[in-house]
Amino acid sequence: MVFKWPVTLTLFTFLTGLIWGLVADYRYRSSIIAGLPFDGSIVATVDEYNKEAKGDGMRYAVKPWKDR
């Protein structure tokens, strides 16, 4: 009896989060497939990143991978 409400609310929160996550993921993947721009990280080459960062002390200049 003591654990009835905590377990019920935890299960409800989990299911709500799971459903919301699946819907958000579906919309995100659909927008990528449709070719729409999306918010997120930008994939850049090492040279592009270093040119943008300019070594101003707040960002780090990176070096190319030695194994690639």
CHARMM-style PDB file with segment names, atoms N, HN, CA, C and O in Angstrom:
ATOM      1  N   MET     1       0.815  -1.193   0.000  1.00  0.00      PROA
ATOM      2  CA  MET     1       0.000   0.000   0.000  1.00  0.00      PROA
ATOM      3  C   MET     1       0.862   1.263   0.000  1.00  0.00      PROA
ATOM      4  O   MET     1       0.493   2.268  -0.606  1.00  0.00      PROA
ATOM      5  N   VAL     2       2.006   1.210   0.677  1.00  0.00      PROA
ATOM      6  HN  VAL     2       2.306   0.393   1.169  1.00  0.00      PROA
ATOM      7  CA  VAL     2       2.884   2.379   0.760  1.00  0.00      PROA
ATOM      8  C   VAL     2       3.485   2.710  -0.604  1.00  0.00      PROA
ATOM      9  O   VAL     2       3.656   3.882  -0.938  1.00  0.00      PROA
ATOM     10  N   PHE     3       3.804   1.692  -1.388  1.00  0.00      PROA
ATOM     11  HN  PHE     3       3.665   0.739  -1.117  1.00  0.00      PROA
ATOM     12  CA  PHE     3       4.478   1.897  -2.663  1.00  0.00      PROA
ATOM     13  C   PHE     3       3.518   2.033  -3.839  1.00  0.00      PROA
ATOM     14  O   PHE     3       3.972   2.168  -4.975  1.00  0.00      PROA
ATOM     15  N   LYS     4       2.229   2.003  -3.610  1.00  0.00      PROA
ATOM     16  HN  LYS     4       1.860   1.893  -2.687  1.00  0.00      PROA
ATOM     17  CA  LYS     4       1.265   2.036  -4.700  1.00  0.00      PROA
ATOM     18  C   LYS     4       1.404   3.310  -5.534  1.00  0.00      PROA
ATOM     19  O   LYS     4       1.558   3.226  -6.753  1.00  0.00      PROA
ATOM     20  N   TRP     5       1.352   4.481  -4.907  1.00  0.00      PROA
ATOM     21  HN  TRP     5       1.227   4.549  -3.918  1.00  0.00      PROA
ATOM     22  CA  TRP     5       1.407   5.733  -5.657  1.00  0.00      PROA
ATOM     23  C   TRP     5       2.787   6.033  -6.238  1.00  0.00      PROA
ATOM     24  O   TRP     5       2.869   6.462  -7.388  1.00  0.00      PROA
ATOM     25  N   PRO     6       3.873   5.826  -5.494  1.00  0.00      PROA
ATOM     26  CA  PRO     6       5.184   6.059  -6.110  1.00  0.00      PROA
ATOM     27  C   PRO     6       5.431   5.180  -7.334  1.00  0.00      PROA
ATOM     28  O   PRO     6       5.958   5.650  -8.342  1.00  0.00      PROA
ATOM     29  N   VAL     7       5.052   3.913  -7.247  1.00  0.00      PROA
ATOM     30  HN  VAL     7       4.624   3.531  -6.428  1.00  0.00      PROA
ATOM     31  CA  VAL     7       5.250   3.006  -8.384  1.00  0.00      PROA
ATOM     32  C   VAL     7       4.347   3.421  -9.545  1.00  0.00      PROA
ATOM     33  O   VAL     7       4.783   3.426 -10.696  1.00  0.00      PROA
ATOM     34  N   THR     8       3.105   3.764  -9.255  1.00  0.00      PROA
ATOM     35  HN  THR     8       2.751   3.759  -8.319  1.00  0.00      PROA
ATOM     36  CA  THR     8       2.168   4.187 -10.297  1.00  0.00      PROA
ATOM     37  C   THR     8       2.658   5.447 -10.995  1.00  0.00      PROA
ATOM     38  O   THR     8       2.644   5.521 -12.223  1.00  0.00      PROA
ATOM     39  N   LEU     9       3.090   6.440 -10.222  1.00  0.00      PROA
ATOM     40  HN  LEU     9       3.101   6.380  -9.224  1.00  0.00      PROA
ATOM     41  CA  LEU     9       3.568   7.691 -10.812  1.00  0.00      PROA
ATOM     42  C   LEU     9       4.875   7.489 -11.581  1.00  0.00      PROA
ATOM     43  O   LEU     9       5.084   8.115 -12.620  1.00  0.00      PROA
ATOM     44  N   THR    10       5.742   6.630 -11.083  1.00  0.00      PROA
ATOM     45  HN  THR    10       5.572   6.122 -10.239  1.00  0.00      PROA
ATOM     46  CA  THR    10       6.983   6.339 -11.805  1.00  0.00      PROA
ATOM     47  C   THR    10       6.683   5.662 -13.126  1.00  0.00      PROA
ATOM     48  O   THR    10       7.274   6.014 -14.147  1.00  0.00      PROA
ATOM     49  N   LEU    11       5.784   4.706 -13.127  1.00  0.00      PROA
ATOM     50  HN  LEU    11       5.303   4.421 -12.297  1.00  0.00      PROA
ATOM     51  CA  LEU    11       5.395   4.030 -14.361  1.00  0.00      PROA
ATOM     52  C   LEU    11       4.743   5.008 -15.338  1.00  0.00      PROA
ATOM     53  O   LEU    11       5.035   4.975 -16.533  1.00  0.00      PROA
ATOM     54  N   PHE    12       3.871   5.870 -14.842  1.00  0.00      PROA
ATOM     55  HN  PHE    12       3.633   5.897 -13.871  1.00  0.00      PROA
ATOM     56  CA  PHE    12       3.212   6.868 -15.688  1.00  0.00      PROA
ATOM     57  C   PHE    12       4.243   7.824 -16.298  1.00  0.00      PROA
ATOM     58  O   PHE    12       4.175   8.138 -17.486  1.00  0.00      PROA
ATOM     59  N   THR    13       5.196   8.285 -15.484  1.00  0.00      PROA
ATOM     60  HN  THR    13       5.252   8.030 -14.518  1.00  0.00      PROA
ATOM     61  CA  THR    13       6.235   9.190 -15.980  1.00  0.00      PROA
ATOM     62  C   THR    13       7.105   8.505 -17.022  1.00  0.00      PROA
ATOM     63  O   THR    13       7.450   9.107 -18.038  1.00  0.00      PROA
ATOM     64  N   PHE    14       7.459   7.253 -16.775  1.00  0.00      PROA
ATOM     65  HN  PHE    14       7.179   6.764 -15.949  1.00  0.00      PROA
ATOM     66  CA  PHE    14       8.271   6.507 -17.731  1.00  0.00      PROA
ATOM     67  C   PHE    14       7.548   6.353 -19.064  1.00  0.00      PROA
ATOM     68  O   PHE    14       8.130   6.605 -20.119  1.00  0.00      PROA
ATOM     69  N   LEU    15       6.289   5.942 -19.024  1.00  0.00      PROA
ATOM     70  HN  LEU    15       5.816   5.738 -18.168  1.00  0.00      PROA
ATOM     71  CA  LEU    15       5.528   5.751 -20.263  1.00  0.00      PROA
ATOM     72  C   LEU    15       5.327   7.065 -21.002  1.00  0.00      PROA
ATOM     73  O   LEU    15       5.418   7.102 -22.229  1.00  0.00      PROA
ATOM     74  N   THR    16       5.054   8.143 -20.274  1.00  0.00      PROA
ATOM     75  HN  THR    16       4.980   8.113 -19.277  1.00  0.00      PROA
ATOM     76  CA  THR    16       4.898   9.452 -20.908  1.00  0.00      PROA
ATOM     77  C   THR    16       6.200   9.881 -21.581  1.00  0.00      PROA
ATOM     78  O   THR    16       6.181  10.360 -22.715  1.00  0.00      PROA
ATOM     79  N   GLY    17       7.321   9.714 -20.895  1.00  0.00      PROA
ATOM     80  HN  GLY    17       7.336   9.325 -19.974  1.00  0.00      PROA
ATOM     81  CA  GLY    17       8.614  10.060 -21.465  1.00  0.00      PROA
ATOM     82  C   GLY    17       8.962   9.200 -22.665  1.00  0.00      PROA
ATOM     83  O   GLY    17       9.524   9.694 -23.643  1.00  0.00      PROA
ATOM     84  N   LEU    18       8.636   7.927 -22.599  1.00  0.00      PROA
ATOM     85  HN  LEU    18       8.180   7.526 -21.805  1.00  0.00      PROA
ATOM     86  CA  LEU    18       8.910   7.022 -23.713  1.00  0.00      PROA
ATOM     87  C   LEU    18       8.113   7.422 -24.949  1.00  0.00      PROA
ATOM     88  O   LEU    18       8.664   7.486 -26.048  1.00  0.00      PROA
ATOM     89  N   ILE    19       6.843   7.687 -24.781  1.00  0.00      PROA
ATOM     90  HN  ILE    19       6.396   7.635 -23.889  1.00  0.00      PROA
ATOM     91  CA  ILE    19       5.998   8.077 -25.911  1.00  0.00      PROA
ATOM     92  C   ILE    19       6.461   9.410 -26.484  1.00  0.00      PROA
ATOM     93  O   ILE    19       6.561   9.555 -27.703  1.00  0.00      PROA
ATOM     94  N   TRP    20       6.748  10.397 -25.614  1.00  0.00      PROA
ATOM     95  HN  TRP    20       6.667  10.279 -24.624  1.00  0.00      PROA
ATOM     96  CA  TRP    20       7.206  11.696 -26.085  1.00  0.00      PROA
ATOM     97  C   TRP    20       8.530  11.555 -26.836  1.00  0.00      PROA
ATOM     98  O   TRP    20       8.724  12.190 -27.872  1.00  0.00      PROA
ATOM     99  N   GLY    21       9.438  10.729 -26.321  1.00  0.00      PROA
ATOM    100  HN  GLY    21       9.281  10.213 -25.479  1.00  0.00      PROA
ATOM    101  CA  GLY    21      10.720  10.517 -26.981  1.00  0.00      PROA
ATOM    102  C   GLY    21      10.574   9.865 -28.343  1.00  0.00      PROA
ATOM    103  O   GLY    21      11.260  10.247 -29.291  1.00  0.00      PROA
ATOM    104  N   LEU    22       9.689   8.888 -28.450  1.00  0.00      PROA
ATOM    105  HN  LEU    22       9.132   8.578 -27.680  1.00  0.00      PROA
ATOM    106  CA  LEU    22       9.470   8.237 -29.749  1.00  0.00      PROA
ATOM    107  C   LEU    22       8.881   9.210 -30.763  1.00  0.00      PROA
ATOM    108  O   LEU    22       9.287   9.211 -31.926  1.00  0.00      PROA
ATOM    109  N   VAL    23       7.935  10.032 -30.340  1.00  0.00      PROA
ATOM    110  HN  VAL    23       7.605  10.030 -29.396  1.00  0.00      PROA
ATOM    111  CA  VAL    23       7.337  11.018 -31.242  1.00  0.00      PROA
ATOM    112  C   VAL    23       8.377  12.043 -31.674  1.00  0.00      PROA
ATOM    113  O   VAL    23       8.460  12.377 -32.856  1.00  0.00      PROA
ATOM    114  N   ALA    24       9.176  12.549 -30.728  1.00  0.00      PROA
ATOM    115  HN  ALA    24       9.109  12.278 -29.767  1.00  0.00      PROA
ATOM    116  CA  ALA    24      10.206  13.539 -31.053  1.00  0.00      PROA
ATOM    117  C   ALA    24      11.247  12.942 -32.003  1.00  0.00      PROA
ATOM    118  O   ALA    24      11.682  13.607 -32.944  1.00  0.00      PROA
ATOM    119  N   ASP    25      11.643  11.701 -31.762  1.00  0.00      PROA
ATOM    120  HN  ASP    25      11.290  11.161 -30.998  1.00  0.00      PROA
ATOM    121  CA  ASP    25      12.614  11.049 -32.631  1.00  0.00      PROA
ATOM    122  C   ASP    25      12.047  10.842 -34.029  1.00  0.00      PROA
ATOM    123  O   ASP    25      12.759  11.015 -35.017  1.00  0.00      PROA
ATOM    124  N   TYR    26      10.784  10.476 -34.120  1.00  0.00      PROA
ATOM    125  HN  TYR    26      10.206  10.335 -33.317  1.00  0.00      PROA
ATOM    126  CA  TYR    26      10.152  10.282 -35.430  1.00  0.00      PROA
ATOM    127  C   TYR    26      10.124  11.601 -36.212  1.00  0.00      PROA
ATOM    128  O   TYR    26      10.425  11.627 -37.406  1.00  0.00      PROA
ATOM    129  N   ARG    27       9.762  12.692 -35.532  1.00  0.00      PROA
ATOM    130  HN  ARG    27       9.518  12.671 -34.562  1.00  0.00      PROA
ATOM    131  CA  ARG    27       9.729  14.001 -36.210  1.00  0.00      PROA
ATOM    132  C   ARG    27      11.125  14.424 -36.647  1.00  0.00      PROA
ATOM    133  O   ARG    27      11.300  14.954 -37.744  1.00  0.00      PROA
ATOM    134  N   TYR    28      12.110  14.195 -35.801  1.00  0.00      PROA
ATOM    135  HN  TYR    28      11.969  13.765 -34.910  1.00  0.00      PROA
ATOM    136  CA  TYR    28      13.496  14.553 -36.115  1.00  0.00      PROA
ATOM    137  C   TYR    28      13.993  13.770 -37.325  1.00  0.00      PROA
ATOM    138  O   TYR    28      14.567  14.350 -38.247  1.00  0.00      PROA
ATOM    139  N   ARG    29      13.777  12.468 -37.325  1.00  0.00      PROA
ATOM    140  HN  ARG    29      13.311  11.998 -36.576  1.00  0.00      PROA
ATOM    141  CA  ARG    29      14.218  11.646 -38.450  1.00  0.00      PROA
ATOM    142  C   ARG    29      13.465  11.985 -39.734  1.00  0.00      PROA
ATOM    143  O   ARG    29      14.042  11.961 -40.821  1.00  0.00      PROA
ATOM    144  N   SER    30      12.186  12.296 -39.608  1.00  0.00      PROA
ATOM    145  HN  SER    30      11.717  12.315 -38.725  1.00  0.00      PROA
ATOM    146  CA  SER    30      11.402  12.672 -40.781  1.00  0.00      PROA
ATOM    147  C   SER    30      11.913  13.964 -41.389  1.00  0.00      PROA
ATOM    148  O   SER    30      11.966  14.091 -42.612  1.00  0.00      PROA
ATOM    149  N   SER    31      12.291  14.929 -40.556  1.00  0.00      PROA
ATOM    150  HN  SER    31      12.248  14.826 -39.562  1.00  0.00      PROA
ATOM    151  CA  SER    31      12.800  16.198 -41.083  1.00  0.00      PROA
ATOM    152  C   SER    31      14.148  16.004 -41.766  1.00  0.00      PROA
ATOM    153  O   SER    31      14.442  16.675 -42.755  1.00  0.00      PROA
ATOM    154  N   ILE    32      14.973  15.092 -41.246  1.00  0.00      PROA
ATOM    155  HN  ILE    32      14.735  14.547 -40.442  1.00  0.00      PROA
ATOM    156  CA  ILE    32      16.257  14.813 -41.896  1.00  0.00      PROA
ATOM    157  C   ILE    32      16.019  14.160 -43.258  1.00  0.00      PROA
ATOM    158  O   ILE    32      16.648  14.535 -44.248  1.00  0.00      PROA
ATOM    159  N   ILE    33      15.123  13.199 -43.305  1.00  0.00      PROA
ATOM    160  HN  ILE    33      14.612  12.895 -42.501  1.00  0.00      PROA
ATOM    161  CA  ILE    33      14.829  12.508 -44.560  1.00  0.00      PROA
ATOM    162  C   ILE    33      14.248  13.475 -45.583  1.00  0.00      PROA
ATOM    163  O   ILE    33      14.533  13.365 -46.776  1.00  0.00      PROA
ATOM    164  N   ALA    34      13.431  14.426 -45.121  1.00  0.00      PROA
ATOM    165  HN  ALA    34      13.200  14.516 -44.153  1.00  0.00      PROA
ATOM    166  CA  ALA    34      12.834  15.404 -46.025  1.00  0.00      PROA
ATOM    167  C   ALA    34      13.841  16.450 -46.495  1.00  0.00      PROA
ATOM    168  O   ALA    34      13.553  17.225 -47.406  1.00  0.00      PROA
ATOM    169  N   GLY    35      15.018  16.473 -45.879  1.00  0.00      PROA
ATOM    170  HN  GLY    35      15.252  15.843 -45.138  1.00  0.00      PROA
ATOM    171  CA  GLY    35      16.048  17.414 -46.295  1.00  0.00      PROA
ATOM    172  C   GLY    35      15.919  18.776 -45.642  1.00  0.00      PROA
ATOM    173  O   GLY    35      16.555  19.730 -46.090  1.00  0.00      PROA
ATOM    174  N   LEU    36      15.117  18.894 -44.601  1.00  0.00      PROA
ATOM    175  HN  LEU    36      14.600  18.120 -44.238  1.00  0.00      PROA
ATOM    176  CA  LEU    36      14.956  20.175 -43.926  1.00  0.00      PROA
ATOM    177  C   LEU    36      16.139  20.411 -42.987  1.00  0.00      PROA
ATOM    178  O   LEU    36      16.642  19.469 -42.375  1.00  0.00      PROA
ATOM    179  N   PRO    37      16.581  21.653 -42.873  1.00  0.00      PROA
ATOM    180  CA  PRO    37      17.652  21.922 -41.923  1.00  0.00      PROA
ATOM    181  C   PRO    37      17.167  21.687 -40.501  1.00  0.00      PROA
ATOM    182  O   PRO    37      15.998  21.921 -40.196  1.00  0.00      PROA
ATOM    183  N   PHE    38      18.039  21.237 -39.648  1.00  0.00      PROA
ATOM    184  HN  PHE    38      18.989  21.047 -39.895  1.00  0.00      PROA
ATOM    185  CA  PHE    38      17.663  20.941 -38.272  1.00  0.00      PROA
ATOM    186  C   PHE    38      18.696  21.518 -37.329  1.00  0.00      PROA
ATOM    187  O   PHE    38      19.843  21.744 -37.714  1.00  0.00      PROA
ATOM    188  N   ASP    39      18.290  21.757 -36.093  1.00  0.00      PROA
ATOM    189  HN  ASP    39      17.358  21.574 -35.780  1.00  0.00      PROA
ATOM    190  CA  ASP    39      19.206  22.247 -35.075  1.00  0.00      PROA
ATOM    191  C   ASP    39      20.047  21.091 -34.569  1.00  0.00      PROA
ATOM    192  O   ASP    39      19.554  19.977 -34.393  1.00  0.00      PROA
ATOM    193  N   GLY    40      21.289  21.360 -34.344  1.00  0.00      PROA
ATOM    194  HN  GLY    40      21.689  22.265 -34.487  1.00  0.00      PROA
ATOM    195  CA  GLY    40      22.165  20.325 -33.821  1.00  0.00      PROA
ATOM    196  C   GLY    40      23.607  20.631 -34.157  1.00  0.00      PROA
ATOM    197  O   GLY    40      23.927  21.717 -34.642  1.00  0.00      PROA
ATOM    198  N   SER    41      24.451  19.696 -33.905  1.00  0.00      PROA
ATOM    199  HN  SER    41      24.191  18.814 -33.511  1.00  0.00      PROA
ATOM    200  CA  SER    41      25.866  19.875 -34.175  1.00  0.00      PROA
ATOM    201  C   SER    41      26.119  19.937 -35.669  1.00  0.00      PROA
ATOM    202  O   SER    41      25.417  19.308 -36.461  1.00  0.00      PROA
ATOM    203  N   ILE    42      27.119  20.695 -36.035  1.00  0.00      PROA
ATOM    204  HN  ILE    42      27.689  21.206 -35.391  1.00  0.00      PROA
ATOM    205  CA  ILE    42      27.507  20.801 -37.438  1.00  0.00      PROA
ATOM    206  C   ILE    42      28.773  19.981 -37.630  1.00  0.00      PROA
ATOM    207  O   ILE    42      29.761  20.172 -36.921  1.00  0.00      PROA
ATOM    208  N   VAL    43      28.738  19.087 -38.574  1.00  0.00      PROA
ATOM    209  HN  VAL    43      27.935  18.932 -39.150  1.00  0.00      PROA
ATOM    210  CA  VAL    43      29.900  18.266 -38.863  1.00  0.00      PROA
ATOM    211  C   VAL    43      30.839  19.079 -39.746  1.00  0.00      PROA
ATOM    212  O   VAL    43      30.440  19.561 -40.806  1.00  0.00      PROA
ATOM    213  N   ALA    44      32.067  19.228 -39.315  1.00  0.00      PROA
ATOM    214  HN  ALA    44      32.391  18.836 -38.453  1.00  0.00      PROA
ATOM    215  CA  ALA    44      33.045  20.012 -40.051  1.00  0.00      PROA
ATOM    216  C   ALA    44      34.366  19.259 -40.092  1.00  0.00      PROA
ATOM    217  O   ALA    44      34.646  18.408 -39.248  1.00  0.00      PROA
ATOM    218  N   THR    45      35.160  19.589 -41.083  1.00  0.00      PROA
ATOM    219  HN  THR    45      34.933  20.280 -41.769  1.00  0.00      PROA
ATOM    220  CA  THR    45      36.495  19.012 -41.137  1.00  0.00      PROA
ATOM    221  C   THR    45      37.376  19.743 -40.134  1.00  0.00      PROA
ATOM    222  O   THR    45      36.987  20.776 -39.590  1.00  0.00      PROA
ATOM    223  N   VAL    46      38.542  19.212 -39.897  1.00  0.00      PROA
ATOM    224  HN  VAL    46      38.859  18.372 -40.339  1.00  0.00      PROA
ATOM    225  CA  VAL    46      39.474  19.832 -38.958  1.00  0.00      PROA
ATOM    226  C   VAL    46      39.842  21.232 -39.427  1.00  0.00      PROA
ATOM    227  O   VAL    46      39.877  22.166 -38.626  1.00  0.00      PROA
ATOM    228  N   ASP    47      40.116  21.382 -40.715  1.00  0.00      PROA
ATOM    229  HN  ASP    47      40.088  20.623 -41.366  1.00  0.00      PROA
ATOM    230  CA  ASP    47      40.495  22.694 -41.244  1.00  0.00      PROA
ATOM    231  C   ASP    47      39.355  23.701 -41.117  1.00  0.00      PROA
ATOM    232  O   ASP    47      39.587  24.861 -40.774  1.00  0.00      PROA
ATOM    233  N   GLU    48      38.128  23.267 -41.392  1.00  0.00      PROA
ATOM    234  HN  GLU    48      37.940  22.326 -41.670  1.00  0.00      PROA
ATOM    235  CA  GLU    48      36.976  24.165 -41.255  1.00  0.00      PROA
ATOM    236  C   GLU    48      36.784  24.602 -39.809  1.00  0.00      PROA
ATOM    237  O   GLU    48      36.495  25.768 -39.541  1.00  0.00      PROA
ATOM    238  N   TYR    49      36.943  23.673 -38.885  1.00  0.00      PROA
ATOM    239  HN  TYR    49      37.178  22.726 -39.102  1.00  0.00      PROA
ATOM    240  CA  TYR    49      36.783  24.002 -37.471  1.00  0.00      PROA
ATOM    241  C   TYR    49      37.858  24.976 -37.009  1.00  0.00      PROA
ATOM    242  O   TYR    49      37.557  25.960 -36.334  1.00  0.00      PROA
ATOM    243  N   ASN    50      39.108  24.707 -37.370  1.00  0.00      PROA
ATOM    244  HN  ASN    50      39.352  23.907 -37.918  1.00  0.00      PROA
ATOM    245  CA  ASN    50      40.200  25.582 -36.956  1.00  0.00      PROA
ATOM    246  C   ASN    50      40.050  26.972 -37.546  1.00  0.00      PROA
ATOM    247  O   ASN    50      40.369  27.964 -36.891  1.00  0.00      PROA
ATOM    248  N   LYS    51      39.566  27.050 -38.780  1.00  0.00      PROA
ATOM    249  HN  LYS    51      39.307  26.244 -39.312  1.00  0.00      PROA
ATOM    250  CA  LYS    51      39.353  28.360 -39.407  1.00  0.00      PROA
ATOM    251  C   LYS    51      38.260  29.135 -38.670  1.00  0.00      PROA
ATOM    252  O   LYS    51      38.366  30.351 -38.510  1.00  0.00      PROA
ATOM    253  N   GLU    52      37.222  28.450 -38.224  1.00  0.00      PROA
ATOM    254  HN  GLU    52      37.135  27.462 -38.354  1.00  0.00      PROA
ATOM    255  CA  GLU    52      36.131  29.101 -37.506  1.00  0.00      PROA
ATOM    256  C   GLU    52      36.536  29.448 -36.077  1.00  0.00      PROA
ATOM    257  O   GLU    52      36.179  30.517 -35.581  1.00  0.00      PROA
ATOM    258  N   ALA    53      37.272  28.568 -35.409  1.00  0.00      PROA
ATOM    259  HN  ALA    53      37.563  27.700 -35.812  1.00  0.00      PROA
ATOM    260  CA  ALA    53      37.627  28.792 -34.007  1.00  0.00      PROA
ATOM    261  C   ALA    53      38.665  29.902 -33.854  1.00  0.00      PROA
ATOM    262  O   ALA    53      38.580  30.688 -32.911  1.00  0.00      PROA
ATOM    263  N   LYS    54      39.621  29.983 -34.740  1.00  0.00      PROA
ATOM    264  HN  LYS    54      39.690  29.345 -35.506  1.00  0.00      PROA
ATOM    265  CA  LYS    54      40.649  31.016 -34.771  1.00  0.00      PROA
ATOM    266  C   LYS    54      41.498  31.059 -33.507  1.00  0.00      PROA
ATOM    267  O   LYS    54      42.235  32.024 -33.308  1.00  0.00      PROA
ATOM    268  N   GLY    55      41.421  30.061 -32.658  1.00  0.00      PROA
ATOM    269  HN  GLY    55      40.822  29.277 -32.819  1.00  0.00      PROA
ATOM    270  CA  GLY    55      42.277  29.997 -31.474  1.00  0.00      PROA
ATOM    271  C   GLY    55      42.130  31.190 -30.550  1.00  0.00      PROA
ATOM    272  O   GLY    55      43.138  31.729 -30.091  1.00  0.00      PROA
ATOM    273  N   ASP    56      40.906  31.623 -30.259  1.00  0.00      PROA
ATOM    274  HN  ASP    56      40.088  31.185 -30.631  1.00  0.00      PROA
ATOM    275  CA  ASP    56      40.695  32.817 -29.447  1.00  0.00      PROA
ATOM    276  C   ASP    56      40.735  32.543 -27.950  1.00  0.00      PROA
ATOM    277  O   ASP    56      40.399  33.433 -27.168  1.00  0.00      PROA
ATOM    278  N   GLY    57      41.131  31.350 -27.522  1.00  0.00      PROA
ATOM    279  HN  GLY    57      41.403  30.628 -28.157  1.00  0.00      PROA
ATOM    280  CA  GLY    57      41.234  31.032 -26.113  1.00  0.00      PROA
ATOM    281  C   GLY    57      39.980  30.402 -25.543  1.00  0.00      PROA
ATOM    282  O   GLY    57      40.047  29.746 -24.503  1.00  0.00      PROA
ATOM    283  N   MET    58      38.861  30.575 -26.176  1.00  0.00      PROA
ATOM    284  HN  MET    58      38.806  31.108 -27.021  1.00  0.00      PROA
ATOM    285  CA  MET    58      37.622  29.976 -25.687  1.00  0.00      PROA
ATOM    286  C   MET    58      37.362  28.627 -26.346  1.00  0.00      PROA
ATOM    287  O   MET    58      36.604  27.813 -25.818  1.00  0.00      PROA
ATOM    288  N   ARG    59      37.968  28.394 -27.464  1.00  0.00      PROA
ATOM    289  HN  ARG    59      38.584  29.055 -27.893  1.00  0.00      PROA
ATOM    290  CA  ARG    59      37.805  27.127 -28.180  1.00  0.00      PROA
ATOM    291  C   ARG    59      39.189  26.535 -28.402  1.00  0.00      PROA
ATOM    292  O   ARG    59      40.201  27.230 -28.309  1.00  0.00      PROA
ATOM    293  N   TYR    60      39.214  25.283 -28.685  1.00  0.00      PROA
ATOM    294  HN  TYR    60      38.392  24.718 -28.760  1.00  0.00      PROA
ATOM    295  CA  TYR    60      40.479  24.607 -28.890  1.00  0.00      PROA
ATOM    296  C   TYR    60      40.686  24.325 -30.360  1.00  0.00      PROA
ATOM    297  O   TYR    60      39.754  23.910 -31.049  1.00  0.00      PROA
ATOM    298  N   ALA    61      41.895  24.544 -30.854  1.00  0.00      PROA
ATOM    299  HN  ALA    61      42.652  24.881 -30.294  1.00  0.00      PROA
ATOM    300  CA  ALA    61      42.251  24.122 -32.195  1.00  0.00      PROA
ATOM    301  C   ALA    61      42.531  22.627 -32.131  1.00  0.00      PROA
ATOM    302  O   ALA    61      43.179  22.158 -31.195  1.00  0.00      PROA
ATOM    303  N   VAL    62      42.059  21.889 -33.094  1.00  0.00      PROA
ATOM    304  HN  VAL    62      41.532  22.270 -33.854  1.00  0.00      PROA
ATOM    305  CA  VAL    62      42.245  20.438 -33.088  1.00  0.00      PROA
ATOM    306  C   VAL    62      43.185  20.036 -34.200  1.00  0.00      PROA
ATOM    307  O   VAL    62      43.342  20.748 -35.191  1.00  0.00      PROA
ATOM    308  N   LYS    63      43.802  18.896 -34.024  1.00  0.00      PROA
ATOM    309  HN  LYS    63      43.674  18.318 -33.218  1.00  0.00      PROA
ATOM    310  CA  LYS    63      44.721  18.360 -35.015  1.00  0.00      PROA
ATOM    311  C   LYS    63      44.084  17.146 -35.674  1.00  0.00      PROA
ATOM    312  O   LYS    63      43.256  16.474 -35.059  1.00  0.00      PROA
ATOM    313  N   PRO    64      44.456  16.857 -36.911  1.00  0.00      PROA
ATOM    314  CA  PRO    64      43.890  15.674 -37.573  1.00  0.00      PROA
ATOM    315  C   PRO    64      44.247  14.395 -36.830  1.00  0.00      PROA
ATOM    316  O   PRO    64      45.269  14.316 -36.148  1.00  0.00      PROA
ATOM    317  N   TRP    65      43.374  13.388 -36.979  1.00  0.00      PROA
ATOM    318  HN  TRP    65      42.544  13.452 -37.532  1.00  0.00      PROA
ATOM    319  CA  TRP    65      43.632  12.083 -36.392  1.00  0.00      PROA
ATOM    320  C   TRP    65      44.866  11.470 -37.061  1.00  0.00      PROA
ATOM    321  O   TRP    65      45.071  11.619 -38.265  1.00  0.00      PROA
ATOM    322  N   LYS    66      45.668  10.792 -36.275  1.00  0.00      PROA
ATOM    323  HN  LYS    66      45.501  10.671 -35.297  1.00  0.00      PROA
ATOM    324  CA  LYS    66      46.861  10.167 -36.842  1.00  0.00      PROA
ATOM    325  C   LYS    66      46.531   8.862 -37.549  1.00  0.00      PROA
ATOM    326  O   LYS    66      47.274   8.430 -38.430  1.00  0.00      PROA
ATOM    327  N   ASP    67      45.429   8.233 -37.175  1.00  0.00      PROA
ATOM    328  HN  ASP    67      44.825   8.583 -36.459  1.00  0.00      PROA
ATOM    329  CA  ASP    67      45.098   6.934 -37.757  1.00  0.00      PROA
ATOM    330  C   ASP    67      44.097   7.041 -38.895  1.00  0.00      PROA
ATOM    331  O   ASP    67      43.623   6.018 -39.389  1.00  0.00      PROA
ATOM    332  N   ARG    68      43.767   8.248 -39.322  1.00  0.00      PROA
ATOM    333  HN  ARG    68      44.152   9.079 -38.921  1.00  0.00      PROA
ATOM    334  CA  ARG    68      42.769   8.395 -40.412  1.00  0.00      PROA
ATOM    335  C   ARG    68      43.338   9.179 -41.550  1.00  0.00      PROA
ATOM    336  OT1 ARG    68      42.654   9.403 -42.548  1.00  0.00      PROA
TER     337      ARG     68
END
